[in-house]
Amino acid sequence: MPSPVTSYNLHELNALQRIIKLGAGWLHTRVVQEVRLPDGASYPVYVIALGNPSREVPAVGFFGGVHGLERIGAGVVISYLLGLVMRLKWDSTLHQQLESLRLVFMPIVNPGGMVLGTRANPWGVDLMRNAPVQAQGKVPFMVGGQRLSSALPWYQGARNSAMELESQAVCEVVQEELLARDFSIAVDCHSGFGAKDRIWFPYAYKREPISHLAEMHALKSIFIQSQRHHRYIIEPQSRQYLTHGDLWDYLYLQSSTKPDRIFLPLTLEMGSWLWVRKNPRQFFSRLGIFNPLMEHRQQRVLRQHQGLLDFLSRAASSHAVWLPNQANRASHLAQALYEWY
């Protein structure tokens, strides 16, 4: 295992390495990629798994830190992982659940961007605009992805070039740990400058519904039934805007080559305007636009999303019970088309 970071103090990485030590008896940990900064400093991209490794059981993937500025996303995933590790010491029901479930974590996908305080990776590429998927419609200027310059935000990378190492690492883990199973869910934790917390699902590159729209609606239905006081808006990303190069569009399209398998990728977009509104001084801080800077508010955000991540674990474990069947799939599809399209 690589030694802790010394060139820069990346608190999230230090916290993650402490959790890895705490859970050494239960966690399966490896470095899927080493990311180098322009000055030569090196940072590991960890993948951490626990539960049953058999391909016969469902899996959930938890991802964070894709955008270096949005550190709260990594914090939410790390907080959930820490809670699981501490529960493993005493919670027999969790051990029983993990006999039929695989949980996979990549809390810090873009450590270089987090160290430098940039949305992009150290080479100026936005990892969520980096996949080889072109939008089928008009995208918003710049925000939807651009190839003008790596000095500008939302840079896709050079045309026809390979995906960035961090993007490749995510694809490798998803293909090995999630797409190889009959059922899997992924949740990628971000913060965006919005007034609401949103849960997005594909597509981002076109306005047509995904093949598993009925399954997505069924997942939303059981979430609403069990989390009646939630404040999330659940919708396809295309309802807000289209983008080039969305990584989860690309991976969902990869999963579609095996129609007998179900992969439901979600993106949590925490509404950072909620934090800026309560502390307007944050607006003048690059980190403050996308992260709660007050300690009590950060703790509240870390707490409030743990229920969502725990729900997804339970939903994956029990997917055979709630997935649409021949009798009700048409109803779920009709309701989803009416609500979202």
Secondary structure as UniProt FT lines:
FT   HELIX           11..22
FT   TURN            23..26
FT   STRAND          28..36
FT   TURN            38..39
FT   STRAND          42..51
FT   TURN            55..56
FT   STRAND          59..64
FT   TURN            68..69
FT   HELIX           71..87
FT   TURN            88..90
FT   HELIX           92..98
FT   TURN            99..100
FT   STRAND          102..106
FT   HELIX           111..116
FT   TURN            122..123
FT   HELIX           127..129
FT   TURN            141..144
FT   TURN            150..151
FT   TURN            153..154
FT   TURN            159..160
FT   HELIX           165..173
FT   HELIX           174..178
FT   TURN            179..180
FT   STRAND          183..192
FT   STRAND          197..201
FT   TURN            211..212
FT   HELIX           213..226
FT   TURN            228..229
FT   STRAND          232..236
FT   HELIX           237..239
FT   HELIX           247..255
FT   TURN            256..257
FT   TURN            259..260
FT   STRAND          262..271
FT   HELIX           273..278
FT   HELIX           280..284
FT   TURN            286..290
FT   HELIX           295..304
FT   HELIX           306..317
FT   HELIX           319..322
FT   TURN            326..328
FT   HELIX           329..340
//
